[in-house]
Amino acid sequence: MYYPYLRARQFELIALREYAQQRGNNNLITPIIEPVKKTFNSFSFNVKLFNNCSRKVFYKRK
């Protein structure tokens, strides 16, 4: 199990989105995301995508 700590930057979110779509239910990586901004559409989209793929994602609320 791997828990990368990410700052929700644009390229990190794109990489997570692609990983979630390619790997499906493989839960070897569980990201911990700390959003930089309170309102960030790409961040909320990624959280929904992970949940739809039955994947875990942890994030800190500001």
Biopython code that builds the backbone (N, CA, C, O; Angstrom):
import numpy as np
from Bio.PDB.StructureBuilder import StructureBuilder

atoms = [
    (1, "MET", "N", (0.836, -1.169, 0.000)),
    (1, "MET", "CA", (0.000, 0.000, 0.000)),
    (1, "MET", "C", (0.888, 1.242, 0.000)),
    (1, "MET", "O", (1.867, 1.315, 0.743)),
    (2, "TYR", "N", (0.545, 2.193, -0.821)),
    (2, "TYR", "CA", (1.328, 3.420, -0.968)),
    (2, "TYR", "C", (0.403, 4.610, -0.775)),
    (2, "TYR", "O", (-0.664, 4.663, -1.387)),
    (3, "TYR", "N", (0.793, 5.573, 0.068)),
    (3, "TYR", "CA", (-0.008, 6.753, 0.375)),
    (3, "TYR", "C", (0.757, 8.025, -0.012)),
    (3, "TYR", "O", (1.390, 8.637, 0.849)),
    (4, "PRO", "N", (0.714, 8.433, -1.276)),
    (4, "PRO", "CA", (1.426, 9.659, -1.651)),
    (4, "PRO", "C", (0.693, 10.890, -1.129)),
    (4, "PRO", "O", (-0.537, 10.945, -1.159)),
    (5, "TYR", "N", (1.446, 11.873, -0.653)),
    (5, "TYR", "CA", (0.893, 13.126, -0.147)),
    (5, "TYR", "C", (1.026, 14.166, -1.246)),
    (5, "TYR", "O", (2.140, 14.532, -1.622)),
    (6, "LEU", "N", (-0.104, 14.648, -1.767)),
    (6, "LEU", "CA", (-0.103, 15.559, -2.905)),
    (6, "LEU", "C", (-0.752, 16.884, -2.530)),
    (6, "LEU", "O", (-1.581, 16.937, -1.621)),
    (7, "ARG", "N", (-0.385, 17.936, -3.217)),
    (7, "ARG", "CA", (-0.895, 19.279, -2.945)),
    (7, "ARG", "C", (-2.012, 19.705, -3.903)),
    (7, "ARG", "O", (-2.364, 20.884, -3.941)),
    (8, "ALA", "N", (-2.557, 18.803, -4.650)),
    (8, "ALA", "CA", (-3.663, 19.058, -5.582)),
    (8, "ALA", "C", (-3.285, 20.070, -6.658)),
    (8, "ALA", "O", (-4.100, 20.907, -7.046)),
    (9, "ARG", "N", (-2.071, 19.990, -7.126)),
    (9, "ARG", "CA", (-1.654, 20.816, -8.261)),
    (9, "ARG", "C", (-2.248, 20.218, -9.532)),
    (9, "ARG", "O", (-2.635, 19.050, -9.555)),
    (10, "GLN", "N", (-2.318, 21.015, -10.572)),
    (10, "GLN", "CA", (-2.982, 20.599, -11.804)),
    (10, "GLN", "C", (-2.420, 19.296, -12.363)),
    (10, "GLN", "O", (-3.187, 18.393, -12.698)),
    (11, "PHE", "N", (-1.110, 19.182, -12.470)),
    (11, "PHE", "CA", (-0.518, 17.995, -13.079)),
    (11, "PHE", "C", (-0.646, 16.766, -12.182)),
    (11, "PHE", "O", (-0.754, 15.644, -12.678)),
    (12, "GLU", "N", (-0.634, 16.971, -10.867)),
    (12, "GLU", "CA", (-0.849, 15.854, -9.950)),
    (12, "GLU", "C", (-2.266, 15.313, -10.093)),
    (12, "GLU", "O", (-2.475, 14.100, -10.082)),
    (13, "LEU", "N", (-3.241, 16.213, -10.227)),
    (13, "LEU", "CA", (-4.631, 15.780, -10.379)),
    (13, "LEU", "C", (-4.854, 15.070, -11.709)),
    (13, "LEU", "O", (-5.611, 14.101, -11.777)),
    (14, "ILE", "N", (-4.206, 15.540, -12.757)),
    (14, "ILE", "CA", (-4.321, 14.872, -14.058)),
    (14, "ILE", "C", (-3.740, 13.464, -13.975)),
    (14, "ILE", "O", (-4.330, 12.517, -14.497)),
    (15, "ALA", "N", (-2.595, 13.324, -13.326)),
    (15, "ALA", "CA", (-1.975, 12.002, -13.179)),
    (15, "ALA", "C", (-2.865, 11.070, -12.359)),
    (15, "ALA", "O", (-2.997, 9.894, -12.698)),
    (16, "LEU", "N", (-3.473, 11.570, -11.296)),
    (16, "LEU", "CA", (-4.379, 10.746, -10.488)),
    (16, "LEU", "C", (-5.614, 10.331, -11.276)),
    (16, "LEU", "O", (-6.076, 9.196, -11.166)),
    (17, "ARG", "N", (-6.146, 11.254, -12.067)),
    (17, "ARG", "CA", (-7.324, 10.952, -12.882)),
    (17, "ARG", "C", (-7.015, 9.832, -13.869)),
    (17, "ARG", "O", (-7.805, 8.900, -14.019)),
    (18, "GLU", "N", (-5.882, 9.918, -14.535)),
    (18, "GLU", "CA", (-5.498, 8.877, -15.492)),
    (18, "GLU", "C", (-5.248, 7.548, -14.790)),
    (18, "GLU", "O", (-5.620, 6.494, -15.306)),
    (19, "TYR", "N", (-4.625, 7.592, -13.626)),
    (19, "TYR", "CA", (-4.374, 6.367, -12.863)),
    (19, "TYR", "C", (-5.690, 5.702, -12.459)),
    (19, "TYR", "O", (-5.832, 4.485, -12.579)),
    (20, "ALA", "N", (-6.645, 6.488, -11.985)),
    (20, "ALA", "CA", (-7.931, 5.933, -11.551)),
    (20, "ALA", "C", (-8.673, 5.293, -12.718)),
    (20, "ALA", "O", (-9.294, 4.242, -12.560)),
    (21, "GLN", "N", (-8.612, 5.920, -13.881)),
    (21, "GLN", "CA", (-9.315, 5.381, -15.040)),
    (21, "GLN", "C", (-8.652, 4.122, -15.577)),
    (21, "GLN", "O", (-9.347, 3.232, -16.068)),
    (22, "GLN", "N", (-7.340, 4.021, -15.501)),
    (22, "GLN", "CA", (-6.633, 2.868, -16.056)),
    (22, "GLN", "C", (-6.624, 1.677, -15.119)),
    (22, "GLN", "O", (-6.716, 0.538, -15.577)),
    (23, "ARG", "N", (-6.517, 1.907, -13.834)),
    (23, "ARG", "CA", (-6.338, 0.816, -12.876)),
    (23, "ARG", "C", (-7.635, 0.270, -12.301)),
    (23, "ARG", "O", (-7.622, -0.810, -11.712)),
    (24, "GLY", "N", (-8.745, 0.964, -12.445)),
    (24, "GLY", "CA", (-10.023, 0.449, -11.947)),
    (24, "GLY", "C", (-10.047, 0.275, -10.444)),
    (24, "GLY", "O", (-9.850, 1.239, -9.706)),
    (25, "ASN", "N", (-10.290, -0.962, -9.972)),
    (25, "ASN", "CA", (-10.433, -1.234, -8.544)),
    (25, "ASN", "C", (-9.121, -1.558, -7.839)),
    (25, "ASN", "O", (-9.148, -1.936, -6.668)),
    (26, "ASN", "N", (-8.007, -1.429, -8.485)),
    (26, "ASN", "CA", (-6.715, -1.722, -7.874)),
    (26, "ASN", "C", (-6.401, -0.652, -6.822)),
    (26, "ASN", "O", (-6.104, 0.490, -7.172)),
    (27, "ASN", "N", (-6.464, -1.015, -5.537)),
    (27, "ASN", "CA", (-6.281, -0.050, -4.454)),
    (27, "ASN", "C", (-4.879, -0.079, -3.870)),
    (27, "ASN", "O", (-4.722, 0.045, -2.655)),
    (28, "LEU", "N", (-3.864, -0.238, -4.695)),
    (28, "LEU", "CA", (-2.499, -0.242, -4.186)),
    (28, "LEU", "C", (-2.020, 1.159, -3.832)),
    (28, "LEU", "O", (-1.151, 1.318, -2.974)),
    (29, "ILE", "N", (-2.573, 2.170, -4.480)),
    (29, "ILE", "CA", (-2.208, 3.554, -4.199)),
    (29, "ILE", "C", (-3.438, 4.287, -3.688)),
    (29, "ILE", "O", (-4.477, 4.315, -4.347)),
    (30, "THR", "N", (-3.310, 4.883, -2.499)),
    (30, "THR", "CA", (-4.376, 5.684, -1.908)),
    (30, "THR", "C", (-3.818, 7.083, -1.678)),
    (30, "THR", "O", (-3.075, 7.295, -0.720)),
    (31, "PRO", "N", (-4.162, 8.044, -2.539)),
    (31, "PRO", "CA", (-3.578, 9.374, -2.399)),
    (31, "PRO", "C", (-4.165, 10.146, -1.223)),
    (31, "PRO", "O", (-5.339, 10.005, -0.882)),
    (32, "ILE", "N", (-3.317, 10.960, -0.620)),
    (32, "ILE", "CA", (-3.741, 11.919, 0.394)),
    (32, "ILE", "C", (-3.547, 13.286, -0.245)),
    (32, "ILE", "O", (-2.426, 13.667, -0.583)),
    (33, "ILE", "N", (-4.640, 14.022, -0.409)),
    (33, "ILE", "CA", (-4.600, 15.267, -1.165)),
    (33, "ILE", "C", (-4.899, 16.447, -0.246)),
    (33, "ILE", "O", (-5.885, 16.445, 0.491)),
    (34, "GLU", "N", (-4.033, 17.449, -0.303)),
    (34, "GLU", "CA", (-4.268, 18.701, 0.417)),
    (34, "GLU", "C", (-4.516, 19.783, -0.627)),
    (34, "GLU", "O", (-3.580, 20.205, -1.306)),
    (35, "PRO", "N", (-5.765, 20.243, -0.768)),
    (35, "PRO", "CA", (-6.046, 21.252, -1.793)),
    (35, "PRO", "C", (-5.377, 22.585, -1.468)),
    (35, "PRO", "O", (-5.318, 22.997, -0.309)),
    (36, "VAL", "N", (-4.878, 23.248, -2.498)),
    (36, "VAL", "CA", (-4.220, 24.534, -2.333)),
    (36, "VAL", "C", (-5.260, 25.641, -2.214)),
    (36, "VAL", "O", (-5.090, 26.581, -1.437)),
    (37, "LYS", "N", (-6.334, 25.527, -2.984)),
    (37, "LYS", "CA", (-7.411, 26.518, -2.974)),
    (37, "LYS", "C", (-8.690, 25.874, -2.457)),
    (37, "LYS", "O", (-8.864, 24.659, -2.549)),
    (38, "LYS", "N", (-9.590, 26.705, -1.908)),
    (38, "LYS", "CA", (-10.868, 26.170, -1.434)),
    (38, "LYS", "C", (-11.759, 25.773, -2.601)),
    (38, "LYS", "O", (-12.377, 24.709, -2.570)),
    (39, "THR", "N", (-11.834, 26.600, -3.614)),
    (39, "THR", "CA", (-12.665, 26.301, -4.776)),
    (39, "THR", "C", (-11.761, 25.864, -5.915)),
    (39, "THR", "O", (-11.018, 26.659, -6.491)),
    (40, "PHE", "N", (-11.843, 24.603, -6.217)),
    (40, "PHE", "CA", (-10.979, 24.042, -7.251)),
    (40, "PHE", "C", (-11.783, 22.956, -7.953)),
    (40, "PHE", "O", (-11.904, 21.849, -7.430)),
    (41, "ASN", "N", (-12.336, 23.251, -9.132)),
    (41, "ASN", "CA", (-13.235, 22.331, -9.826)),
    (41, "ASN", "C", (-12.571, 21.010, -10.170)),
    (41, "ASN", "O", (-13.197, 19.956, -10.058)),
    (42, "SER", "N", (-11.334, 21.052, -10.581)),
    (42, "SER", "CA", (-10.638, 19.828, -10.961)),
    (42, "SER", "C", (-10.468, 18.899, -9.764)),
    (42, "SER", "O", (-10.515, 17.678, -9.911)),
    (43, "PHE", "N", (-10.271, 19.477, -8.576)),
    (43, "PHE", "CA", (-10.125, 18.671, -7.364)),
    (43, "PHE", "C", (-11.413, 17.911, -7.067)),
    (43, "PHE", "O", (-11.374, 16.703, -6.834)),
    (44, "SER", "N", (-12.551, 18.601, -7.071)),
    (44, "SER", "CA", (-13.821, 17.929, -6.774)),
    (44, "SER", "C", (-14.151, 16.891, -7.841)),
    (44, "SER", "O", (-14.732, 15.851, -7.532)),
    (45, "PHE", "N", (-13.788, 17.162, -9.088)),
    (45, "PHE", "CA", (-14.001, 16.187, -10.156)),
    (45, "PHE", "C", (-13.198, 14.913, -9.897)),
    (45, "PHE", "O", (-13.709, 13.809, -10.086)),
    (46, "ASN", "N", (-11.948, 15.062, -9.467)),
    (46, "ASN", "CA", (-11.104, 13.899, -9.195)),
    (46, "ASN", "C", (-11.623, 13.080, -8.029)),
    (46, "ASN", "O", (-11.594, 11.851, -8.079)),
    (47, "VAL", "N", (-12.095, 13.734, -6.985)),
    (47, "VAL", "CA", (-12.639, 13.007, -5.835)),
    (47, "VAL", "C", (-13.858, 12.195, -6.268)),
    (47, "VAL", "O", (-14.006, 11.041, -5.864)),
    (48, "LYS", "N", (-14.726, 12.782, -7.082)),
    (48, "LYS", "CA", (-15.903, 12.054, -7.586)),
    (48, "LYS", "C", (-15.480, 10.881, -8.467)),
    (48, "LYS", "O", (-16.067, 9.802, -8.388)),
    (49, "LEU", "N", (-14.475, 11.086, -9.297)),
    (49, "LEU", "CA", (-13.993, 10.022, -10.177)),
    (49, "LEU", "C", (-13.447, 8.850, -9.371)),
    (49, "LEU", "O", (-13.737, 7.696, -9.686)),
    (50, "PHE", "N", (-12.666, 9.130, -8.341)),
    (50, "PHE", "CA", (-12.131, 8.064, -7.493)),
    (50, "PHE", "C", (-13.261, 7.313, -6.806)),
    (50, "PHE", "O", (-13.223, 6.086, -6.718)),
    (51, "ASN", "N", (-14.260, 8.028, -6.322)),
    (51, "ASN", "CA", (-15.391, 7.372, -5.667)),
    (51, "ASN", "C", (-16.181, 6.518, -6.652)),
    (51, "ASN", "O", (-16.639, 5.434, -6.291)),
    (52, "ASN", "N", (-16.349, 6.978, -7.880)),
    (52, "ASN", "CA", (-17.067, 6.199, -8.893)),
    (52, "ASN", "C", (-16.314, 4.929, -9.271)),
    (52, "ASN", "O", (-16.932, 3.935, -9.650)),
    (53, "CYS", "N", (-14.999, 4.951, -9.175)),
    (53, "CYS", "CA", (-14.173, 3.775, -9.491)),
    (53, "CYS", "C", (-13.970, 2.883, -8.272)),
    (53, "CYS", "O", (-13.144, 1.971, -8.307)),
    (54, "SER", "N", (-14.711, 3.132, -7.196)),
    (54, "SER", "CA", (-14.582, 2.372, -5.940)),
    (54, "SER", "C", (-13.158, 2.435, -5.407)),
    (54, "SER", "O", (-12.607, 1.427, -4.964)),
    (55, "ARG", "N", (-12.575, 3.607, -5.452)),
    (55, "ARG", "CA", (-11.208, 3.831, -4.986)),
    (55, "ARG", "C", (-11.246, 4.733, -3.772)),
    (55, "ARG", "O", (-12.163, 5.539, -3.620)),
    (56, "LYS", "N", (-10.259, 4.603, -2.910)),
    (56, "LYS", "CA", (-10.156, 5.459, -1.734)),
    (56, "LYS", "C", (-9.301, 6.673, -2.054)),
    (56, "LYS", "O", (-8.309, 6.582, -2.777)),
    (57, "VAL", "N", (-9.700, 7.799, -1.509)),
    (57, "VAL", "CA", (-8.898, 9.017, -1.582)),
    (57, "VAL", "C", (-9.137, 9.777, -0.281)),
    (57, "VAL", "O", (-10.276, 9.926, 0.161)),
    (58, "PHE", "N", (-8.072, 10.247, 0.315)),
    (58, "PHE", "CA", (-8.177, 11.040, 1.533)),
    (58, "PHE", "C", (-7.799, 12.468, 1.192)),
    (58, "PHE", "O", (-6.866, 12.703, 0.424)),
    (59, "TYR", "N", (-8.523, 13.422, 1.762)),
    (59, "TYR", "CA", (-8.178, 14.809, 1.512)),
    (59, "TYR", "C", (-8.435, 15.640, 2.756)),
    (59, "TYR", "O", (-9.323, 15.348, 3.558)),
    (60, "LYS", "N", (-7.632, 16.681, 2.890)),
    (60, "LYS", "CA", (-7.743, 17.595, 4.016)),
    (60, "LYS", "C", (-8.624, 18.752, 3.601)),
    (60, "LYS", "O", (-8.430, 19.329, 2.532)),
    (61, "ARG", "N", (-9.580, 19.093, 4.426)),
    (61, "ARG", "CA", (-10.432, 20.250, 4.142)),
    (61, "ARG", "C", (-9.824, 21.484, 4.767)),
    (61, "ARG", "O", (-9.281, 21.440, 5.871)),
    (62, "LYS", "N", (-9.920, 22.577, 4.050)),
    (62, "LYS", "CA", (-9.382, 23.842, 4.573)),
    (62, "LYS", "C", (-10.443, 24.607, 5.287)),
    (62, "LYS", "O", (-10.181, 25.698, 5.796)),
]
sb = StructureBuilder()
sb.init_structure("model")
sb.init_model(0)
sb.init_chain("A")
sb.init_seg("    ")
for serial, (resi, resn, name, xyz) in enumerate(atoms, 1):
    if name == "N":
        sb.init_residue(resn, " ", resi, " ")
    sb.init_atom(name, np.array(xyz, "f"), 0.0, 1.0, " ", f" {name:<3s}", serial, name[0])
structure = sb.get_structure()
